[in-house]
Amino acid sequence: MKKETLFELKSLYRDHFRVTGYRFGRGQKSVCIVGSLRGNEIQQLYICSQLVRELKRLEQEKKIISGKQILVIPTANPYSINTSKRFWPSDNTDINRMFPGYHLGETTQRIAAGIFEPIKDFEYGIQFTSFYRSGKFQPHVRMMTTGFENVNTAKKFGLPYVLKRKPKPYDTTTLNYNWQIWESEAFSIYTDSIDQIEEESAQKAVQAVLRFLYEVGAVNEAVEKGEEPVIIEDQDLVSVTCPDGGLFLPDVGVGEEVKKDQPLAKVLDPYEGEKIATICSPVGGRIFFARSKPVTYSNTVVFKIIPRA
């Protein structure tokens, strides 16, 4: 294992900002794994730390394929983690909206450029990321339909779902999109936690990546076979919105099967405690996403459902 500083910014008042990478094996740039780009992505940081530990063991046991190189970046935003801020502390900008970056631009543009330069030539890119809405997902692999996506490769993770989505204009500045434009096969992995460590979910994610590394010929230690994933399109998901703002009390969780017209949650008046709305399922299916914040606003998406075929 080679531990190295991939990018550094000097600081006048505290320790320098450093993006640290852990490189395993030598030769062809095979797989790059990136953890938290945002300061509250603690689960994503933890998963990458466990991957570093596993890859150290595999390298010691000579189970990394000769001529293959694996790079793990546990976090690209240690300042935000240290200050408990989701975005860049000084101006609240999102590093994952700055790719491919600009070396002479704003701070987060320079960070994005400094990260992207050493990772853009890997054959496969894996990012552990989080959604812009607060909530939990069914574990899945997400990929953008840019013309470079490969569903068969995404199946190699063995996670329950592979979600395809058409990129929107703001997606063109994300790491996943730019990886694909530079002709890497890029995958975003979503687990059911962000700012809390959930060990069972994290270990499933670690096993999914190790399974992928074995399937693409980067390591030679087999992992127990995963699931045959269901392929879903983002536009096929049914969004359930909240009619009124208030205290949000869900009755169902991620992964549960629901029936049409089944109550999913209730909304209470935050001052008087009376129920002001009952949110019911418009379709039968499985809960794919559920809001986790206890306060909601009018017309906010609080559930996404995979409709029953």
Solvent accessible surface area in square Angstrom, and as a share of the most:
residue,aa,sasa,rsa
1,M,95,0.42
2,K,125,0.53
3,K,131,0.55
4,E,40,0.18
5,T,69,0.40
6,L,29,0.15
7,F,34,0.14
8,E,66,0.30
9,L,32,0.16
10,K,159,0.67
11,S,29,0.19
12,L,161,0.80
13,Y,199,0.76
14,R,113,0.41
15,D,96,0.50
16,H,58,0.26
17,F,2,0.01
18,R,87,0.32
19,V,0,0.00
20,T,36,0.21
21,G,0,0.00
22,Y,38,0.15
23,R,43,0.16
24,F,0,0.00
25,G,23,0.22
26,R,210,0.77
27,G,48,0.46
28,Q,89,0.39
29,K,74,0.31
30,S,1,0.01
31,V,0,0.00
32,C,0,0.00
33,I,0,0.00
34,V,0,0.00
35,G,0,0.00
36,S,0,0.00
37,L,3,0.01
38,R,10,0.03
39,G,2,0.02
40,N,42,0.22
41,E,1,0.01
42,I,50,0.26
43,Q,0,0.00
44,Q,1,0.01
45,L,48,0.24
46,Y,44,0.17
47,I,0,0.00
48,C,0,0.00
49,S,44,0.29
50,Q,23,0.10
51,L,0,0.00
52,V,15,0.09
53,R,143,0.52
54,E,34,0.15
55,L,0,0.00
56,K,78,0.33
57,R,80,0.29
58,L,3,0.01
59,E,48,0.22
60,Q,142,0.63
61,E,80,0.36
62,K,174,0.74
63,K,61,0.26
64,I,21,0.11
65,I,57,0.29
66,S,111,0.72
67,G,41,0.40
68,K,41,0.17
69,Q,18,0.08
70,I,0,0.00
71,L,0,0.00
72,V,0,0.00
73,I,0,0.00
74,P,17,0.11
75,T,23,0.13
76,A,0,0.00
77,N,1,0.00
78,P,31,0.20
79,Y,34,0.13
80,S,0,0.00
81,I,35,0.18
82,N,99,0.51
83,T,53,0.31
84,S,98,0.64
85,K,108,0.46
86,R,56,0.21
87,F,54,0.23
88,W,16,0.06
89,P,54,0.34
90,S,98,0.63
91,D,69,0.36
92,N,108,0.55
93,T,39,0.22
94,D,18,0.09
95,I,2,0.01
96,N,10,0.05
97,R,72,0.26
98,M,46,0.21
99,F,2,0.01
100,P,54,0.34
101,G,25,0.24
102,Y,116,0.44
103,H,108,0.48
104,L,147,0.73
105,G,20,0.19
106,E,116,0.52
107,T,36,0.21
108,T,1,0.00
109,Q,55,0.24
110,R,83,0.30
111,I,0,0.00
112,A,0,0.00
113,A,6,0.04
114,G,6,0.06
115,I,0,0.00
116,F,6,0.03
117,E,98,0.44
118,P,31,0.20
119,I,0,0.00
120,K,38,0.16
121,D,87,0.45
122,F,2,0.01
123,E,70,0.32
124,Y,25,0.09
125,G,0,0.00
126,I,0,0.00
127,Q,4,0.02
128,F,1,0.00
129,T,8,0.04
130,S,6,0.04
131,F,24,0.10
132,Y,131,0.50
133,R,61,0.22
134,S,35,0.23
135,G,8,0.08
136,K,84,0.36
137,F,6,0.03
138,Q,25,0.11
139,P,30,0.19
140,H,0,0.00
141,V,1,0.00
142,R,18,0.07
143,M,1,0.00
144,M,15,0.07
145,T,38,0.22
146,T,34,0.20
147,G,68,0.66
148,F,87,0.36
149,E,50,0.23
150,N,58,0.30
151,V,35,0.20
152,N,105,0.54
153,T,9,0.05
154,A,1,0.01
155,K,68,0.29
156,K,71,0.30
157,F,0,0.00
158,G,8,0.08
159,L,13,0.06
160,P,29,0.18
161,Y,19,0.07
162,V,1,0.01
163,L,0,0.00
164,K,38,0.16
165,R,27,0.10
166,K,141,0.60
167,P,43,0.27
168,K,103,0.43
169,P,120,0.75
170,Y,101,0.38
171,D,5,0.02
172,T,57,0.33
173,T,51,0.30
174,T,6,0.03
175,L,0,0.00
176,N,6,0.03
177,Y,41,0.16
178,N,7,0.03
179,W,1,0.00
180,Q,1,0.00
181,I,72,0.37
182,W,106,0.37
183,E,130,0.58
184,S,2,0.01
185,E,43,0.19
186,A,3,0.02
187,F,1,0.00
188,S,8,0.05
189,I,1,0.00
190,Y,20,0.08
191,T,10,0.06
192,D,35,0.18
193,S,6,0.04
194,I,29,0.15
195,D,77,0.40
196,Q,119,0.53
197,I,91,0.46
198,E,53,0.24
199,E,88,0.39
200,E,126,0.57
201,S,12,0.08
202,A,0,0.00
203,Q,56,0.25
204,K,113,0.48
205,A,3,0.02
206,V,1,0.01
207,Q,69,0.31
208,A,0,0.00
209,V,0,0.00
210,L,8,0.04
211,R,32,0.12
212,F,0,0.00
213,L,0,0.00
214,Y,86,0.33
215,E,88,0.40
216,V,26,0.15
217,G,31,0.29
218,A,0,0.00
219,V,3,0.02
220,N,82,0.42
221,E,45,0.20
222,A,69,0.53
223,V,30,0.17
224,E,148,0.66
225,K,180,0.76
226,G,22,0.22
227,E,102,0.46
228,E,133,0.60
229,P,11,0.07
230,V,81,0.46
231,I,68,0.35
232,I,14,0.07
233,E,53,0.24
234,D,41,0.21
235,Q,114,0.50
236,D,77,0.40
237,L,16,0.08
238,V,38,0.22
239,S,53,0.34
240,V,8,0.05
241,T,65,0.38
242,C,0,0.00
243,P,72,0.45
244,D,59,0.30
245,G,33,0.32
246,G,7,0.06
247,L,62,0.31
248,F,7,0.03
249,L,67,0.34
250,P,67,0.42
251,D,81,0.42
252,V,14,0.08
253,G,25,0.24
254,V,39,0.23
255,G,17,0.17
256,E,81,0.36
257,E,90,0.40
258,V,1,0.00
259,K,149,0.63
260,K,131,0.55
261,D,94,0.49
262,Q,56,0.25
263,P,72,0.45
264,L,0,0.00
265,A,0,0.00
266,K,66,0.28
267,V,0,0.00
268,L,35,0.17
269,D,36,0.19
270,P,74,0.47
271,Y,203,0.77
272,E,133,0.60
273,G,46,0.44
274,E,111,0.50
275,K,121,0.51
276,I,76,0.39
277,A,13,0.10
278,T,60,0.35
279,I,6,0.03
280,C,57,0.34
281,S,1,0.01
282,P,58,0.37
283,V,40,0.23
284,G,13,0.13
285,G,2,0.02
286,R,79,0.29
287,I,0,0.00
288,F,0,0.00
289,F,1,0.00
290,A,9,0.07
291,R,27,0.10
292,S,63,0.41
293,K,101,0.43
294,P,88,0.55
295,V,65,0.38
296,T,1,0.01
297,Y,139,0.53
298,S,59,0.38
299,N,116,0.60
300,T,27,0.15
301,V,17,0.10
302,V,0,0.00
303,F,0,0.00
304,K,27,0.11
305,I,0,0.00
306,I,24,0.12
307,P,49,0.31
308,R,137,0.50
309,A,146,1.13
